[in-house]
Amino acid sequence: MRGRKNHIKVDQGPKLIGAYAVSDVATHDSQELEFLIEKDDTSQKLYADVAYFGQEEYIERCSMM
């Protein structure tokens, strides 16, 4: 396979990009989550598509809702 995918964390308020990752098209989206959210995101809401299901443990460690 050829191609790349963009993974972006956007702040809900000012709509600024907080984190950005690029992966090979063969990499599953859920593998990029740990590069996007950080401990600084504590208590923030996380909106993600179904590709991130199964990542609840990591999301809880960052205390995201």
Buried (B, 14 or more C-beta within 10 A) or exposed (E): EEEEBEBEBEEEEEEEEBBEBEBEEEBEBBEBBBEBBEEEBEEBEBEBEEBBEEBEEBBEEBEBE
